[in-house]
């Protein structure tokens, strides 16, 4: 990723100066400033309700910052899931799910102490239900990995540290009409759910799928070739 790049924040407000230390602590990656490189996605985020919103545009410099990219390099979807479990409240409905939560956190939680900027999947709407299904042993790792790629999900860029807030500069904003983007957001979610349901029916027939219960029984570690093979598909 380039040292300087353009990101967007969809909001019901114009945000010229993002402020460190505010926001919800139970967002995907904790308290931070959530952005995307995709302006269309930002426009959808700007209209969660039937009110017009704003797509705020910024330039972010990554010079000297510690960036954790959860979909590239040494990290994989189980690392992303561990971070999600740390911050989001999951509907865990079985003993297997409770054990799975603890196992994922103990085996796959990366060190995020000094991370300035985190980049990875977002878990809005239907995508969060995919993660819950995996933890509850309802779908396989292959299901989860593929589901997160449905519906042109895109990635979010999240500023976490005080230093990162000092390296973002507001450029401009664009007004967003909810009559278009409120419904685009709903359509994206519906399409992802439909594609997920169809793929889930097919994948459950595969005997070599790995479920969280299998991962726990075999005490699979990060570098287990069975995990790496499924995740890299």
FIDREN-277607 format. One record per residue (C-alpha): residue number from 0; x, y, z. Coordinates in pm, whole numbers, plus 32768, in hexadecimal, padded with zeros to 4 digits. Layout:
<rs>
   nr    xx    yy    zz
  NUM     X     Y     Z
...
</rs>
This chain:
<rs>
   nr    xx    yy    zz
    0  8000  8000  8000
    1  807D  815D  7FAB
    2  8100  823B  80C7
    3  7FE9  8335  807A
    4  7E91  82CC  8003
    5  7D29  8341  7FF3
    6  7C1E  82BB  80DD
    7  7AB1  830F  8120
    8  79D7  8316  8257
    9  7861  82F3  822B
   10  779B  83AC  8333
   11  765F  846D  837F
   12  7747  8594  83C9
   13  785F  8653  8320
   14  799B  85F0  83DB
   15  7AB6  86E1  838C
   16  7B8A  8688  84BC
   17  7B6F  851E  8530
   18  7BA2  850C  86A9
   19  7C69  8403  875D
   20  7BC9  8352  8885
   21  7A5D  8362  8820
   22  797C  8266  8778
   23  78EF  8116  87DB
   24  79DB  8021  8884
   25  7914  7EF6  8805
   26  7951  7F3A  8693
   27  7A08  7E2D  85CC
   28  7B67  7E9A  862D
   29  7B0E  7F63  8760
   30  7B06  80DA  8789
   31  7B8C  818B  8657
   32  7B3D  824C  851A
   33  7AAC  8163  8412
   34  7AEA  81AC  82A4
   35  7AFC  8104  8150
   36  7BB5  8138  8009
   37  7A6C  80FD  7F50
   38  799A  8239  7F36
   39  7863  8174  7ED4
   40  787E  80A9  8013
   41  78AE  81E8  80DD
   42  7770  8275  8044
   43  76B3  8140  80B6
   44  7740  8168  8216
   45  76CB  82D2  820E
   46  755F  8266  81F2
   47  7511  815B  82F9
   48  73BD  8201  8324
   49  72D9  82C3  8239
   50  7398  8409  825D
   51  7495  84A5  8171
   52  75FF  8483  81DC
   53  7761  84E3  817A
   54  788E  8435  80E3
   55  79B9  84E1  8185
   56  7AFE  84CD  80BF
   57  7C5A  84C7  815E
   58  7DC8  8493  810F
   59  7E74  83A7  8202
   60  7FEE  838B  8222
   61  8072  823B  829A
   62  81D5  82BE  82BD
   63  826C  8231  83FD
   64  812D  817F  8466
   65  80F6  8015  84C9
   66  7FEF  7F8B  83D9
   67  7F4C  7E38  8411
   68  7EAC  7DAE  82D4
   69  7DD3  7C89  833A
   70  7D96  7BFE  81DC
   71  7F00  7BF5  8169
   72  8052  7B6D  81CD
   73  806D  7AB1  8314
   74  7F03  7AE6  8381
   75  7DCC  7A23  8321
   76  7C57  7A1C  8360
   77  7C7E  7974  84B4
   78  7D52  7A99  852D
   79  7C40  7B83  84B3
   80  7B3B  7AB2  8568
   81  7C01  7ABD  86AF
   82  7C0A  7C39  86A3
   83  7A97  7C3E  8657
   84  7A51  7B5C  8782
   85  7B14  7C4C  8860
   86  7A35  7D74  880F
   87  78E4  7D01  8789
   88  77D4  7C4F  884E
   89  7790  7AFC  87AF
   90  7650  7A34  87D5
   91  76F1  78F1  884D
   92  75E8  77E8  8880
   93  76A0  76A8  88D7
   94  77BC  761C  89AF
   95  787F  75E5  886D
   96  785A  7756  881D
   97  78D8  77BF  8974
   98  7A05  76DA  8958
   99  7A43  7751  87F4
  100  7A4E  78BA  8865
  101  7B5A  7871  8968
  102  7C20  7795  8878
  103  7C25  789A  8762
  104  7C8E  79AC  8853
  105  7DA5  78DB  88EB
  106  7E2B  784F  87A2
  107  7DF3  795D  869E
  108  7DE6  7AB2  8748
  109  7F04  7B87  86BE
  110  7FBA  7C8E  8788
  111  7F0A  7DD6  8737
  112  7FA4  7EA7  884C
  113  806C  7F96  8771
  114  7F97  7F91  8636
  115  7F4E  80E9  85A5
  116  7E74  8086  847E
  117  7DB9  7F3F  8448
  118  7D37  7ECD  82F5
  119  7C4E  7DA7  82C6
  120  7AEF  7D26  828C
  121  79C8  7DDA  831F
  122  78BA  7D16  83D5
  123  777E  7DDD  8398
  124  7625  7D45  8370
  125  7629  7BE8  82D7
  126  77A3  7BC9  82E5
  127  779C  7BC5  8460
  128  76A6  7AA2  8456
  129  77A3  79DE  8387
  130  78A4  7A03  849B
  131  77A4  799E  85A4
  132  7748  7866  84DE
  133  78B3  77F9  84CF
  134  78EB  7827  8645
  135  77AC  7762  868A
  136  782B  7644  85AB
  137  7713  7676  84AE
  138  77F1  76BA  8381
  139  794F  764F  8320
  140  7A8D  771C  8304
  141  7A6A  770A  818A
  142  7909  7792  81A7
  143  7980  78B6  827B
  144  7AA8  7903  819D
  145  79D1  790E  8064
  146  78AB  79BE  8107
  147  7983  7AE7  8163
  148  79CD  7B19  7FF1
  149  785F  7B2A  7F8B
  150  77A3  7C65  7F2F
  151  78DA  7D31  7ED9
  152  7915  7D5E  804B
  153  7A48  7E38  8036
  154  7B37  7E88  8152
  155  7B32  7F8A  8264
  156  7C5A  8063  82C8
  157  7C4F  80B2  843C
  158  7D1D  81B9  84EF
  159  7D65  813C  864F
  160  7E83  8204  86E5
  161  7EA3  8373  873B
  162  7FC7  8388  864B
  163  7EF1  8310  8527
  164  7DF6  8428  856A
  165  7F11  8522  8540
  166  7F59  849F  83E3
  167  7E01  84BF  8346
  168  7D9B  85F9  8289
  169  7C3A  8658  821E
  170  7C13  86A6  80AB
  171  7A9E  86D3  8067
  172  7949  8638  8095
  173  7835  85C6  7FAD
  174  76C4  85C6  8008
  175  7620  846F  7FEB
  176  74B3  843B  7F8D
  177  7416  8330  8068
  178  7313  82E8  7F59
  179  7429  823D  7E98
  180  7525  81C3  7F99
  181  7443  814F  80B4
  182  73B0  8055  7FC0
  183  7501  7FFC  7F27
  184  757A  7F9E  8084
  185  744B  7EC0  80BB
  186  7473  7E22  7F64
  187  75E2  7DCF  7FA5
  188  7582  7D1E  80E6
  189  7465  7C5D  8043
  190  7541  7BEE  7F23
  191  764E  7B74  8011
  192  7553  7AAD  80DE
  193  74C3  7A0A  7FA5
  194  7619  79B0  7F19
  195  7686  792F  806E
  196  7552  7851  8091
  197  758B  77B3  7F3C
  198  76FD  777B  7F77
  199  76BE  76F3  80D4
  200  75D8  75E3  804E
  201  76E4  7571  7F5C
  202  780C  7580  8046
  203  7768  74BF  815E
  204  776E  7390  807C
  205  78EA  738F  8073
  206  7976  728E  8162
  207  7ACA  7333  8183
  208  7A49  747D  820F
  209  7AE4  74ED  8357
  210  79FF  756D  846A
  211  7A68  761D  85AA
  212  7A23  74DB  866B
  213  7B23  7429  858D
  214  7C1F  753F  85C7
  215  7BF5  7520  873F
  216  7BFD  73A4  8746
  217  7D3F  739D  867E
  218  7DCF  74C9  873A
  219  7E28  7567  85EC
  220  7F22  7681  85F8
  221  7F4E  77A9  8513
  222  8040  76F6  842A
  223  7F79  75B3  840C
  224  7F7E  7555  8298
  225  7E0D  74F3  82A5
  226  7DB0  7653  8311
  227  7E9D  76FA  821F
  228  7E17  762C  80FD
  229  7CAE  768F  8143
  230  7CF8  77FD  8188
  231  7DC7  7827  8049
  232  7CAE  77AA  7F63
</rs>
